[in-house]
Amino acid sequence: MEYVAVLLPSVVVGLLFWFAMKSIFNADKAERQAEARAQAEADATPPAPKREDPPAGTQANS
């Protein structure tokens, strides 16, 4: 019984650390997947045409 009392705190802290690291890695994986989806979506859409600025000295109709 003495061994359990000595080892239990270390085991509990180890499990807490494992769960924390697991959640961090899962969040990072989800973020990377979301970034990849956003990048694929951005690559799939054609770029917007560039708007040409009016020549200097003229006013644009707003």
VOVEX-287571 format. One record per residue (C-alpha): x, y, z. Coordinates in Angstrom, 2 decimals. Example, Ala and Ser with C-alpha at 12.3 -4.5 7.8 and 13.67 -1.06 7.14 Angstrom:
residues 2
r x: 12.30 | y: -4.50 | z: 7.80
r x: 13.67 | y: -1.06 | z: 7.14
END
This chain:
residues 62
r x: 0.00 | y: 0.00 | z: 0.00
r x: 2.90 | y: 2.34 | z: 0.63
r x: 4.00 | y: 1.99 | z: -3.00
r x: 0.62 | y: 3.10 | z: -4.26
r x: 0.65 | y: 6.16 | z: -2.01
r x: 4.11 | y: 7.05 | z: -3.31
r x: 3.48 | y: 6.41 | z: -7.01
r x: -0.12 | y: 7.63 | z: -7.33
r x: 0.66 | y: 11.39 | z: -7.42
r x: 3.25 | y: 10.88 | z: -10.16
r x: 0.88 | y: 8.71 | z: -12.18
r x: -1.93 | y: 11.28 | z: -11.88
r x: 0.33 | y: 14.16 | z: -12.91
r x: 1.62 | y: 12.06 | z: -15.81
r x: -1.92 | y: 11.36 | z: -16.97
r x: -2.87 | y: 15.03 | z: -16.72
r x: 0.20 | y: 15.95 | z: -18.76
r x: -0.66 | y: 13.28 | z: -21.36
r x: -4.26 | y: 14.55 | z: -21.72
r x: -3.06 | y: 18.15 | z: -21.99
r x: -0.52 | y: 17.30 | z: -24.69
r x: -3.06 | y: 15.17 | z: -26.55
r x: -5.55 | y: 18.05 | z: -26.63
r x: -2.85 | y: 20.48 | z: -27.79
r x: -1.79 | y: 18.18 | z: -30.62
r x: -5.40 | y: 17.55 | z: -31.65
r x: -6.09 | y: 21.30 | z: -31.72
r x: -2.95 | y: 21.84 | z: -33.81
r x: -4.01 | y: 19.10 | z: -36.22
r x: -7.48 | y: 20.63 | z: -36.58
r x: -5.94 | y: 24.07 | z: -37.17
r x: -3.63 | y: 22.69 | z: -39.85
r x: -6.56 | y: 20.97 | z: -41.58
r x: -8.61 | y: 24.17 | z: -41.50
r x: -5.67 | y: 26.12 | z: -42.90
r x: -5.21 | y: 23.56 | z: -45.68
r x: -8.93 | y: 23.75 | z: -46.56
r x: -8.81 | y: 27.55 | z: -46.62
r x: -5.68 | y: 27.50 | z: -48.78
r x: -7.22 | y: 24.99 | z: -51.19
r x: -10.35 | y: 27.13 | z: -51.42
r x: -8.27 | y: 30.24 | z: -52.06
r x: -6.28 | y: 28.44 | z: -54.76
r x: -9.47 | y: 27.15 | z: -56.41
r x: -11.09 | y: 30.57 | z: -56.82
r x: -9.76 | y: 32.78 | z: -59.61
r x: -8.09 | y: 35.99 | z: -58.49
r x: -10.22 | y: 39.12 | z: -58.60
r x: -9.39 | y: 41.44 | z: -61.51
r x: -7.21 | y: 44.33 | z: -60.54
r x: -8.89 | y: 47.70 | z: -60.42
r x: -7.01 | y: 50.30 | z: -62.37
r x: -6.57 | y: 53.65 | z: -60.70
r x: -7.77 | y: 56.68 | z: -62.68
r x: -5.05 | y: 58.86 | z: -64.18
r x: -3.64 | y: 61.56 | z: -61.97
r x: -5.60 | y: 64.80 | z: -61.96
r x: -8.97 | y: 63.20 | z: -62.70
r x: -11.70 | y: 62.33 | z: -60.27
r x: -13.45 | y: 59.01 | z: -60.22
r x: -17.25 | y: 59.04 | z: -60.07
r x: -18.19 | y: 57.78 | z: -56.60
END
